[in-house]
């Protein structure tokens, strides 16, 4: 994994982590976003777009890290359908973490 692919994967993972931190802070009542709920949604969209861009770059390069990233598709696709006020939303969000970590730790190259 080189240059653009790696940068996009790092950016996608950082966006994912930021969104989890934001959601966790709101759930723990450490942060009140009631006046700006769109922020959590915007970071989610950023995560999806960056993850898709990273996946495309990894696919173009034929990088094996792509196969480690693929499992994030299920939770990222399903999470909008699960109420944020449920434990299911949290579990679904956290389900993507191992795939991001695995993709980042994948050996570089094909």
Backbone atoms as SQL, in Angstrom:
CREATE TABLE atoms (id INTEGER PRIMARY KEY, chain TEXT, resi INTEGER, resn TEXT, atom TEXT, x REAL, y REAL, z REAL);
INSERT INTO atoms VALUES
  (1, 'A', 1, 'UNK', 'N', 0.856, -1.163, 0.000),
  (2, 'A', 1, 'UNK', 'CA', 0.000, 0.000, 0.000),
  (3, 'A', 1, 'UNK', 'C', 0.902, 1.225, 0.000),
  (4, 'A', 2, 'UNK', 'N', 0.697, 2.110, -0.936),
  (5, 'A', 2, 'UNK', 'CA', 1.574, 3.276, -1.041),
  (6, 'A', 2, 'UNK', 'C', 0.788, 4.560, -1.163),
  (7, 'A', 3, 'UNK', 'N', 1.469, 5.654, -0.848),
  (8, 'A', 3, 'UNK', 'CA', 1.004, 7.012, -1.106),
  (9, 'A', 3, 'UNK', 'C', -0.467, 7.275, -0.881),
  (10, 'A', 4, 'UNK', 'N', -1.169, 7.472, -1.985),
  (11, 'A', 4, 'UNK', 'CA', -2.573, 7.867, -1.941),
  (12, 'A', 4, 'UNK', 'C', -3.426, 6.804, -1.256),
  (13, 'A', 5, 'UNK', 'N', -3.185, 5.541, -1.570),
  (14, 'A', 5, 'UNK', 'CA', -3.971, 4.468, -0.955),
  (15, 'A', 5, 'UNK', 'C', -3.841, 4.503, 0.556),
  (16, 'A', 6, 'UNK', 'N', -2.623, 4.588, 1.019),
  (17, 'A', 6, 'UNK', 'CA', -2.357, 4.605, 2.468),
  (18, 'A', 6, 'UNK', 'C', -2.961, 5.851, 3.110),
  (19, 'A', 7, 'UNK', 'N', -2.786, 6.992, 2.480),
  (20, 'A', 7, 'UNK', 'CA', -3.319, 8.242, 3.022),
  (21, 'A', 7, 'UNK', 'C', -4.842, 8.205, 3.131),
  (22, 'A', 8, 'UNK', 'N', -5.491, 7.672, 2.101),
  (23, 'A', 8, 'UNK', 'CA', -6.953, 7.577, 2.134),
  (24, 'A', 8, 'UNK', 'C', -7.422, 6.610, 3.211),
  (25, 'A', 9, 'UNK', 'N', -6.711, 5.502, 3.365),
  (26, 'A', 9, 'UNK', 'CA', -7.073, 4.533, 4.392),
  (27, 'A', 9, 'UNK', 'C', -6.892, 5.128, 5.791),
  (28, 'A', 10, 'UNK', 'N', -5.819, 5.847, 5.992),
  (29, 'A', 10, 'UNK', 'CA', -5.585, 6.511, 7.287),
  (30, 'A', 10, 'UNK', 'C', -6.666, 7.568, 7.529),
  (31, 'A', 11, 'UNK', 'N', -7.003, 8.336, 6.509),
  (32, 'A', 11, 'UNK', 'CA', -8.037, 9.367, 6.652),
  (33, 'A', 11, 'UNK', 'C', -9.400, 8.733, 6.947),
  (34, 'A', 12, 'UNK', 'N', -9.729, 7.637, 6.274),
  (35, 'A', 12, 'UNK', 'CA', -11.002, 6.948, 6.519),
  (36, 'A', 12, 'UNK', 'C', -11.060, 6.414, 7.943),
  (37, 'A', 13, 'UNK', 'N', -9.958, 5.838, 8.388),
  (38, 'A', 13, 'UNK', 'CA', -9.904, 5.295, 9.745),
  (39, 'A', 13, 'UNK', 'C', -10.006, 6.415, 10.779),
  (40, 'A', 14, 'UNK', 'N', -9.346, 7.522, 10.528),
  (41, 'A', 14, 'UNK', 'CA', -9.410, 8.668, 11.448),
  (42, 'A', 14, 'UNK', 'C', -10.831, 9.237, 11.496),
  (43, 'A', 15, 'UNK', 'N', -11.487, 9.312, 10.355),
  (44, 'A', 15, 'UNK', 'CA', -12.860, 9.810, 10.304),
  (45, 'A', 15, 'UNK', 'C', -13.787, 8.867, 11.070),
  (46, 'A', 16, 'UNK', 'N', -13.591, 7.570, 10.886),
  (47, 'A', 16, 'UNK', 'CA', -14.374, 6.559, 11.613),
  (48, 'A', 16, 'UNK', 'C', -14.159, 6.718, 13.129),
  (49, 'A', 17, 'UNK', 'N', -12.903, 6.834, 13.542),
  (50, 'A', 17, 'UNK', 'CA', -12.586, 6.978, 14.972),
  (51, 'A', 17, 'UNK', 'C', -13.183, 8.263, 15.538),
  (52, 'A', 18, 'UNK', 'N', -13.115, 9.348, 14.771),
  (53, 'A', 18, 'UNK', 'CA', -13.687, 10.617, 15.216),
  (54, 'A', 18, 'UNK', 'C', -15.201, 10.505, 15.381),
  (55, 'A', 19, 'UNK', 'N', -15.846, 9.807, 14.462),
  (56, 'A', 19, 'UNK', 'CA', -17.290, 9.652, 14.558),
  (57, 'A', 19, 'UNK', 'C', -17.677, 8.785, 15.751),
  (58, 'A', 20, 'UNK', 'N', -16.904, 7.731, 16.006),
  (59, 'A', 20, 'UNK', 'CA', -17.153, 6.895, 17.191),
  (60, 'A', 20, 'UNK', 'C', -16.956, 7.708, 18.471),
  (61, 'A', 21, 'UNK', 'N', -15.911, 8.522, 18.496),
  (62, 'A', 21, 'UNK', 'CA', -15.648, 9.361, 19.673),
  (63, 'A', 21, 'UNK', 'C', -16.770, 10.374, 19.870),
  (64, 'A', 22, 'UNK', 'N', -17.225, 10.963, 18.793),
  (65, 'A', 22, 'UNK', 'CA', -18.317, 11.931, 18.875),
  (66, 'A', 22, 'UNK', 'C', -19.594, 11.247, 19.375),
  (67, 'A', 23, 'UNK', 'N', -19.923, 10.115, 18.774),
  (68, 'A', 23, 'UNK', 'CA', -21.117, 9.378, 19.206),
  (69, 'A', 23, 'UNK', 'C', -21.014, 8.932, 20.648),
  (70, 'A', 24, 'UNK', 'N', -19.838, 8.473, 21.033),
  (71, 'A', 24, 'UNK', 'CA', -19.631, 8.049, 22.425),
  (72, 'A', 24, 'UNK', 'C', -19.779, 9.200, 23.407),
  (73, 'A', 25, 'UNK', 'N', -19.247, 10.354, 23.042),
  (74, 'A', 25, 'UNK', 'CA', -19.343, 11.527, 23.913),
  (75, 'A', 25, 'UNK', 'C', -20.790, 11.988, 24.062),
  (76, 'A', 26, 'UNK', 'N', -21.543, 11.907, 22.982),
  (77, 'A', 26, 'UNK', 'CA', -22.963, 12.283, 23.043),
  (78, 'A', 26, 'UNK', 'C', -23.727, 11.266, 23.890),
  (79, 'A', 27, 'UNK', 'N', -23.464, 9.972, 23.670),
  (80, 'A', 27, 'UNK', 'CA', -24.154, 8.927, 24.430),
  (81, 'A', 27, 'UNK', 'C', -23.846, 9.013, 25.919),
  (82, 'A', 28, 'UNK', 'N', -22.618, 9.391, 26.247),
  (83, 'A', 28, 'UNK', 'CA', -22.211, 9.520, 27.651),
  (84, 'A', 28, 'UNK', 'C', -22.611, 10.875, 28.248),
  (85, 'A', 29, 'UNK', 'N', -23.276, 11.663, 27.459),
  (86, 'A', 29, 'UNK', 'CA', -23.738, 13.006, 27.877),
  (87, 'A', 29, 'UNK', 'C', -22.583, 13.937, 28.248),
  (88, 'A', 30, 'UNK', 'N', -21.454, 13.738, 27.594),
  (89, 'A', 30, 'UNK', 'CA', -20.298, 14.618, 27.780),
  (90, 'A', 30, 'UNK', 'C', -20.338, 15.765, 26.774),
  (91, 'A', 31, 'UNK', 'N', -21.148, 15.556, 25.741),
  (92, 'A', 31, 'UNK', 'CA', -21.259, 16.534, 24.666),
  (93, 'A', 31, 'UNK', 'C', -22.721, 16.599, 24.235),
  (94, 'A', 32, 'UNK', 'N', -23.199, 17.793, 23.996),
  (95, 'A', 32, 'UNK', 'CA', -24.582, 17.980, 23.558),
  (96, 'A', 32, 'UNK', 'C', -24.577, 18.501, 22.129),
  (97, 'A', 33, 'UNK', 'N', -25.045, 17.673, 21.208),
  (98, 'A', 33, 'UNK', 'CA', -25.112, 18.092, 19.806),
  (99, 'A', 33, 'UNK', 'C', -26.558, 18.290, 19.356),
  (100, 'A', 34, 'UNK', 'N', -27.465, 18.480, 20.309),
  (101, 'A', 34, 'UNK', 'CA', -28.873, 18.609, 19.944),
  (102, 'A', 34, 'UNK', 'C', -29.123, 19.767, 18.976),
  (103, 'A', 35, 'UNK', 'N', -28.301, 20.784, 19.046),
  (104, 'A', 35, 'UNK', 'CA', -28.454, 21.904, 18.125),
  (105, 'A', 35, 'UNK', 'C', -27.710, 21.716, 16.816),
  (106, 'A', 36, 'UNK', 'N', -26.937, 20.657, 16.726),
  (107, 'A', 36, 'UNK', 'CA', -26.143, 20.425, 15.511),
  (108, 'A', 36, 'UNK', 'C', -25.983, 18.916, 15.257),
  (109, 'A', 37, 'UNK', 'N', -27.101, 18.226, 15.213),
  (110, 'A', 37, 'UNK', 'CA', -27.055, 16.777, 14.978),
  (111, 'A', 37, 'UNK', 'C', -26.430, 16.429, 13.632),
  (112, 'A', 38, 'UNK', 'N', -26.475, 17.377, 12.723),
  (113, 'A', 38, 'UNK', 'CA', -25.933, 17.147, 11.393),
  (114, 'A', 38, 'UNK', 'C', -24.432, 16.855, 11.416),
  (115, 'A', 39, 'UNK', 'N', -23.740, 17.283, 12.477),
  (116, 'A', 39, 'UNK', 'CA', -22.294, 17.073, 12.550),
  (117, 'A', 39, 'UNK', 'C', -21.970, 15.581, 12.545),
  (118, 'A', 40, 'UNK', 'N', -22.687, 14.821, 13.362),
  (119, 'A', 40, 'UNK', 'CA', -22.462, 13.366, 13.419),
  (120, 'A', 40, 'UNK', 'C', -22.754, 12.746, 12.049),
  (121, 'A', 41, 'UNK', 'N', -23.791, 13.211, 11.392),
  (122, 'A', 41, 'UNK', 'CA', -24.143, 12.694, 10.070),
  (123, 'A', 41, 'UNK', 'C', -23.086, 13.077, 9.036),
  (124, 'A', 42, 'UNK', 'N', -22.581, 14.292, 9.132),
  (125, 'A', 42, 'UNK', 'CA', -21.554, 14.748, 8.190),
  (126, 'A', 42, 'UNK', 'C', -20.264, 13.940, 8.337),
  (127, 'A', 43, 'UNK', 'N', -19.892, 13.629, 9.568),
  (128, 'A', 43, 'UNK', 'CA', -18.678, 12.835, 9.780),
  (129, 'A', 43, 'UNK', 'C', -18.911, 11.407, 9.290),
  (130, 'A', 44, 'UNK', 'N', -20.124, 10.891, 9.443),
  (131, 'A', 44, 'UNK', 'CA', -20.463, 9.560, 8.904),
  (132, 'A', 44, 'UNK', 'C', -20.306, 9.560, 7.379),
  (133, 'A', 45, 'UNK', 'N', -20.854, 10.563, 6.725),
  (134, 'A', 45, 'UNK', 'CA', -20.739, 10.653, 5.265),
  (135, 'A', 45, 'UNK', 'C', -19.271, 10.755, 4.866),
  (136, 'A', 46, 'UNK', 'N', -18.502, 11.540, 5.592),
  (137, 'A', 46, 'UNK', 'CA', -17.070, 11.649, 5.336),
  (138, 'A', 46, 'UNK', 'C', -16.397, 10.277, 5.453),
  (139, 'A', 47, 'UNK', 'N', -16.759, 9.534, 6.485),
  (140, 'A', 47, 'UNK', 'CA', -16.188, 8.201, 6.690),
  (141, 'A', 47, 'UNK', 'C', -16.505, 7.284, 5.514),
  (142, 'A', 48, 'UNK', 'N', -17.755, 7.299, 5.079),
  (143, 'A', 48, 'UNK', 'CA', -18.168, 6.444, 3.963),
  (144, 'A', 48, 'UNK', 'C', -17.437, 6.831, 2.679),
  (145, 'A', 49, 'UNK', 'N', -17.369, 8.120, 2.389),
  (146, 'A', 49, 'UNK', 'CA', -16.711, 8.585, 1.163),
  (147, 'A', 49, 'UNK', 'C', -15.217, 8.268, 1.192),
  (148, 'A', 50, 'UNK', 'N', -14.570, 8.539, 2.302),
  (149, 'A', 50, 'UNK', 'CA', -13.130, 8.246, 2.403),
  (150, 'A', 50, 'UNK', 'C', -12.860, 6.740, 2.334),
  (151, 'A', 51, 'UNK', 'N', -13.725, 5.943, 2.948),
  (152, 'A', 51, 'UNK', 'CA', -13.559, 4.492, 2.900),
  (153, 'A', 51, 'UNK', 'C', -13.739, 3.973, 1.472),
  (154, 'A', 52, 'UNK', 'N', -14.735, 4.493, 0.770),
  (155, 'A', 52, 'UNK', 'CA', -14.957, 4.088, -0.621),
  (156, 'A', 52, 'UNK', 'C', -13.771, 4.501, -1.495),
  (157, 'A', 53, 'UNK', 'N', -13.265, 5.699, -1.299),
  (158, 'A', 53, 'UNK', 'CA', -12.110, 6.165, -2.071),
  (159, 'A', 53, 'UNK', 'C', -10.884, 5.303, -1.793),
  (160, 'A', 54, 'UNK', 'N', -10.678, 4.953, -0.527),
  (161, 'A', 54, 'UNK', 'CA', -9.548, 4.086, -0.169),
  (162, 'A', 54, 'UNK', 'C', -9.713, 2.718, -0.820),
  (163, 'A', 55, 'UNK', 'N', -10.926, 2.191, -0.791),
  (164, 'A', 55, 'UNK', 'CA', -11.180, 0.877, -1.394),
  (165, 'A', 55, 'UNK', 'C', -10.910, 0.897, -2.900),
  (166, 'A', 56, 'UNK', 'N', -11.328, 1.956, -3.562),
  (167, 'A', 56, 'UNK', 'CA', -11.076, 2.066, -5.009),
  (168, 'A', 56, 'UNK', 'C', -9.579, 2.100, -5.280),
  (169, 'A', 57, 'UNK', 'N', -8.856, 2.904, -4.529),
  (170, 'A', 57, 'UNK', 'CA', -7.403, 2.991, -4.721),
  (171, 'A', 57, 'UNK', 'C', -6.716, 1.654, -4.439),
  (172, 'A', 58, 'UNK', 'N', -7.150, 0.979, -3.394),
  (173, 'A', 58, 'UNK', 'CA', -6.567, -0.330, -3.075),
  (174, 'A', 58, 'UNK', 'C', -6.877, -1.337, -4.180),
  (175, 'A', 59, 'UNK', 'N', -8.089, -1.273, -4.723),
  (176, 'A', 59, 'UNK', 'CA', -8.472, -2.180, -5.811),
  (177, 'A', 59, 'UNK', 'C', -7.641, -1.904, -7.068),
  (178, 'A', 60, 'UNK', 'N', -7.461, -0.631, -7.383),
  (179, 'A', 60, 'UNK', 'CA', -6.672, -0.258, -8.563),
  (180, 'A', 60, 'UNK', 'C', -5.242, -0.773, -8.433),
  (181, 'A', 61, 'UNK', 'N', -4.708, -0.710, -7.239),
  (182, 'A', 61, 'UNK', 'CA', -3.334, -1.175, -6.997),
  (183, 'A', 61, 'UNK', 'C', -3.252, -2.692, -6.826),
  (184, 'A', 62, 'UNK', 'N', -4.409, -3.342, -6.682),
  (185, 'A', 62, 'UNK', 'CA', -4.396, -4.775, -6.435),
  (186, 'A', 62, 'UNK', 'C', -3.833, -5.105, -5.061),
  (187, 'A', 63, 'UNK', 'N', -4.031, -4.195, -4.121),
  (188, 'A', 63, 'UNK', 'CA', -3.466, -4.338, -2.784),
  (189, 'A', 63, 'UNK', 'C', -4.335, -5.254, -1.928),
  (190, 'A', 64, 'UNK', 'N', -3.703, -6.198, -1.247),
  (191, 'A', 64, 'UNK', 'CA', -4.442, -7.151, -0.415),
  (192, 'A', 64, 'UNK', 'C', -5.121, -6.505, 0.783),
  (193, 'A', 65, 'UNK', 'N', -4.734, -5.295, 1.148),
  (194, 'A', 65, 'UNK', 'CA', -5.404, -4.594, 2.248),
  (195, 'A', 65, 'UNK', 'C', -6.886, -4.382, 1.941),
  (196, 'A', 66, 'UNK', 'N', -7.235, -4.352, 0.649),
  (197, 'A', 66, 'UNK', 'CA', -8.634, -4.197, 0.257),
  (198, 'A', 66, 'UNK', 'C', -9.497, -5.280, 0.889),
  (199, 'A', 67, 'UNK', 'N', -9.029, -6.515, 0.867),
  (200, 'A', 67, 'UNK', 'CA', -9.829, -7.629, 1.387),
  (201, 'A', 67, 'UNK', 'C', -10.010, -7.540, 2.893),
  (202, 'A', 68, 'UNK', 'N', -9.096, -6.878, 3.556),
  (203, 'A', 68, 'UNK', 'CA', -9.248, -6.671, 5.000),
  (204, 'A', 68, 'UNK', 'C', -10.206, -5.517, 5.296),
  (205, 'A', 69, 'UNK', 'N', -10.355, -4.610, 4.337),
  (206, 'A', 69, 'UNK', 'CA', -11.247, -3.464, 4.510),
  (207, 'A', 69, 'UNK', 'C', -12.698, -3.795, 4.148),
  (208, 'A', 70, 'UNK', 'N', -12.893, -4.749, 3.274),
  (209, 'A', 70, 'UNK', 'CA', -14.234, -5.086, 2.771),
  (210, 'A', 70, 'UNK', 'C', -15.289, -5.285, 3.867),
  (211, 'A', 71, 'UNK', 'N', -14.963, -5.914, 5.001),
  (212, 'A', 71, 'UNK', 'CA', -16.009, -6.113, 6.018),
  (213, 'A', 71, 'UNK', 'C', -16.648, -4.835, 6.581),
  (214, 'A', 72, 'UNK', 'N', -16.060, -3.677, 6.377),
  (215, 'A', 72, 'UNK', 'CA', -16.691, -2.448, 6.891),
  (216, 'A', 72, 'UNK', 'C', -17.956, -2.101, 6.113),
  (217, 'A', 73, 'UNK', 'N', -18.115, -2.683, 4.940),
  (218, 'A', 73, 'UNK', 'CA', -19.289, -2.372, 4.119),
  (219, 'A', 73, 'UNK', 'C', -20.585, -2.709, 4.858),
  (220, 'A', 74, 'UNK', 'N', -20.641, -3.853, 5.508),
  (221, 'A', 74, 'UNK', 'CA', -21.880, -4.268, 6.183),
  (222, 'A', 74, 'UNK', 'C', -22.291, -3.296, 7.290),
  (223, 'A', 75, 'UNK', 'N', -21.425, -3.023, 8.276),
  (224, 'A', 75, 'UNK', 'CA', -21.881, -2.103, 9.318),
  (225, 'A', 75, 'UNK', 'C', -22.115, -0.672, 8.827),
  (226, 'A', 76, 'UNK', 'N', -21.271, -0.197, 7.915),
  (227, 'A', 76, 'UNK', 'CA', -21.472, 1.167, 7.414),
  (228, 'A', 76, 'UNK', 'C', -22.775, 1.286, 6.632),
  (229, 'A', 77, 'UNK', 'N', -23.165, 0.211, 5.961),
  (230, 'A', 77, 'UNK', 'CA', -24.417, 0.229, 5.197),
  (231, 'A', 77, 'UNK', 'C', -25.637, 0.113, 6.095),
  (232, 'A', 78, 'UNK', 'N', -25.520, -0.672, 7.150),
  (233, 'A', 78, 'UNK', 'CA', -26.673, -0.949, 8.012),
  (234, 'A', 78, 'UNK', 'C', -26.932, 0.115, 9.074),
  (235, 'A', 79, 'UNK', 'N', -25.902, 0.819, 9.489),
  (236, 'A', 79, 'UNK', 'CA', -26.051, 1.711, 10.647),
  (237, 'A', 79, 'UNK', 'C', -27.094, 2.820, 10.482),
  (238, 'A', 80, 'UNK', 'N', -27.321, 3.379, 9.295),
  (239, 'A', 80, 'UNK', 'CA', -28.355, 4.415, 9.200),
  (240, 'A', 80, 'UNK', 'C', -29.767, 3.897, 9.521),
  (241, 'A', 81, 'UNK', 'N', -29.964, 2.594, 9.399),
  (242, 'A', 81, 'UNK', 'CA', -31.290, 2.019, 9.642),
  (243, 'A', 81, 'UNK', 'C', -31.544, 1.691, 11.106),
  (244, 'A', 82, 'UNK', 'N', -30.533, 1.834, 11.954),
  (245, 'A', 82, 'UNK', 'CA', -30.667, 1.481, 13.375),
  (246, 'A', 82, 'UNK', 'C', -30.650, 2.759, 14.206),
  (247, 'A', 83, 'UNK', 'N', -31.652, 2.915, 15.032),
  (248, 'A', 83, 'UNK', 'CA', -31.764, 4.126, 15.859),
  (249, 'A', 83, 'UNK', 'C', -30.509, 4.347, 16.701),
  (250, 'A', 84, 'UNK', 'N', -30.065, 5.581, 16.727),
  (251, 'A', 84, 'UNK', 'CA', -28.877, 5.936, 17.506),
  (252, 'A', 84, 'UNK', 'C', -29.127, 5.828, 19.007),
  (253, 'A', 85, 'UNK', 'N', -30.354, 5.682, 19.385),
  (254, 'A', 85, 'UNK', 'CA', -30.691, 5.578, 20.810),
  (255, 'A', 85, 'UNK', 'C', -30.687, 4.128, 21.309),
  (256, 'A', 86, 'UNK', 'N', -30.141, 3.232, 20.507),
  (257, 'A', 86, 'UNK', 'CA', -30.131, 1.821, 20.894),
  (258, 'A', 86, 'UNK', 'C', -28.707, 1.295, 21.009),
  (259, 'A', 87, 'UNK', 'N', -28.571, 0.199, 21.749),
  (260, 'A', 87, 'UNK', 'CA', -27.259, -0.456, 21.859),
  (261, 'A', 87, 'UNK', 'C', -26.857, -1.075, 20.522),
  (262, 'A', 88, 'UNK', 'N', -27.840, -1.410, 19.723),
  (263, 'A', 88, 'UNK', 'CA', -27.564, -1.984, 18.406),
  (264, 'A', 88, 'UNK', 'C', -26.776, -1.027, 17.531),
  (265, 'A', 89, 'UNK', 'N', -27.067, 0.258, 17.642),
  (266, 'A', 89, 'UNK', 'CA', -26.353, 1.271, 16.866),
  (267, 'A', 89, 'UNK', 'C', -24.880, 1.288, 17.263),
  (268, 'A', 90, 'UNK', 'N', -24.646, 1.233, 18.561),
  (269, 'A', 90, 'UNK', 'CA', -23.275, 1.238, 19.073),
  (270, 'A', 90, 'UNK', 'C', -22.541, -0.026, 18.632),
  (271, 'A', 91, 'UNK', 'N', -23.190, -1.178, 18.785),
  (272, 'A', 91, 'UNK', 'CA', -22.569, -2.449, 18.411),
  (273, 'A', 91, 'UNK', 'C', -22.239, -2.472, 16.921),
  (274, 'A', 92, 'UNK', 'N', -23.158, -1.979, 16.117),
  (275, 'A', 92, 'UNK', 'CA', -22.927, -1.940, 14.674),
  (276, 'A', 92, 'UNK', 'C', -21.766, -1.017, 14.331),
  (277, 'A', 93, 'UNK', 'N', -21.726, 0.140, 14.973),
  (278, 'A', 93, 'UNK', 'CA', -20.638, 1.084, 14.722),
  (279, 'A', 93, 'UNK', 'C', -19.291, 0.469, 15.090),
  (280, 'A', 94, 'UNK', 'N', -19.233, -0.187, 16.222),
  (281, 'A', 94, 'UNK', 'CA', -17.966, -0.780, 16.678),
  (282, 'A', 94, 'UNK', 'C', -17.571, -2.016, 15.873),
  (283, 'A', 95, 'UNK', 'N', -18.515, -2.611, 15.184),
  (284, 'A', 95, 'UNK', 'CA', -18.223, -3.807, 14.379),
  (285, 'A', 95, 'UNK', 'C', -17.250, -3.517, 13.237),
  (286, 'A', 96, 'UNK', 'N', -17.154, -2.278, 12.822),
  (287, 'A', 96, 'UNK', 'CA', -16.250, -1.914, 11.737),
  (288, 'A', 96, 'UNK', 'C', -14.799, -1.768, 12.188),
  (289, 'A', 97, 'UNK', 'N', -14.584, -1.566, 13.468),
  (290, 'A', 97, 'UNK', 'CA', -13.235, -1.294, 13.989),
  (291, 'A', 97, 'UNK', 'C', -12.202, -2.362, 13.622),
  (292, 'A', 98, 'UNK', 'N', -12.496, -3.645, 13.790),
  (293, 'A', 98, 'UNK', 'CA', -11.477, -4.649, 13.454),
  (294, 'A', 98, 'UNK', 'C', -11.050, -4.618, 11.985),
  (295, 'A', 99, 'UNK', 'N', -11.978, -4.318, 11.096),
  (296, 'A', 99, 'UNK', 'CA', -11.630, -4.275, 9.671),
  (297, 'A', 99, 'UNK', 'C', -10.726, -3.085, 9.356),
  (298, 'A', 100, 'UNK', 'N', -11.013, -1.941, 9.953),
  (299, 'A', 100, 'UNK', 'CA', -10.134, -0.786, 9.755),
  (300, 'A', 100, 'UNK', 'C', -8.727, -1.100, 10.287),
  (301, 'A', 101, 'UNK', 'N', -8.672, -1.679, 11.480),
  (302, 'A', 101, 'UNK', 'CA', -7.379, -2.024, 12.071),
  (303, 'A', 101, 'UNK', 'C', -6.639, -3.047, 11.226),
  (304, 'A', 102, 'UNK', 'N', -7.341, -4.040, 10.731),
  (305, 'A', 102, 'UNK', 'CA', -6.714, -5.087, 9.902),
  (306, 'A', 102, 'UNK', 'C', -6.191, -4.499, 8.591),
  (307, 'A', 103, 'UNK', 'N', -6.966, -3.609, 7.979),
  (308, 'A', 103, 'UNK', 'CA', -6.525, -2.999, 6.727),
  (309, 'A', 103, 'UNK', 'C', -5.271, -2.148, 6.942),
  (310, 'A', 104, 'UNK', 'N', -5.258, -1.404, 8.039),
  (311, 'A', 104, 'UNK', 'CA', -4.076, -0.581, 8.340),
  (312, 'A', 104, 'UNK', 'C', -2.844, -1.417, 8.615),
  (313, 'A', 105, 'UNK', 'N', -3.043, -2.581, 9.198),
  (314, 'A', 105, 'UNK', 'CA', -1.890, -3.418, 9.558),
  (315, 'A', 105, 'UNK', 'C', -1.523, -4.430, 8.468),
  (316, 'A', 106, 'UNK', 'N', -2.231, -4.401, 7.356),
  (317, 'A', 106, 'UNK', 'CA', -1.935, -5.338, 6.267),
  (318, 'A', 106, 'UNK', 'C', -0.534, -5.075, 5.723),
  (319, 'A', 107, 'UNK', 'N', 0.157, -6.160, 5.373),
  (320, 'A', 107, 'UNK', 'CA', 1.477, -5.973, 4.724),
  (321, 'A', 107, 'UNK', 'C', 1.285, -5.167, 3.449),
  (322, 'A', 108, 'UNK', 'N', 2.231, -4.340, 3.167),
  (323, 'A', 108, 'UNK', 'CA', 2.131, -3.503, 1.963),
  (324, 'A', 108, 'UNK', 'C', 2.327, -4.330, 0.701),
  (325, 'A', 109, 'UNK', 'N', 1.596, -3.952, -0.317),
  (326, 'A', 109, 'UNK', 'CA', 1.787, -4.590, -1.624),
  (327, 'A', 109, 'UNK', 'C', 0.710, -5.566, -1.996),
  (328, 'A', 110, 'UNK', 'N', 1.046, -6.350, -2.991),
  (329, 'A', 110, 'UNK', 'CA', 0.069, -7.265, -3.590),
  (330, 'A', 110, 'UNK', 'C', 0.107, -8.621, -2.994);
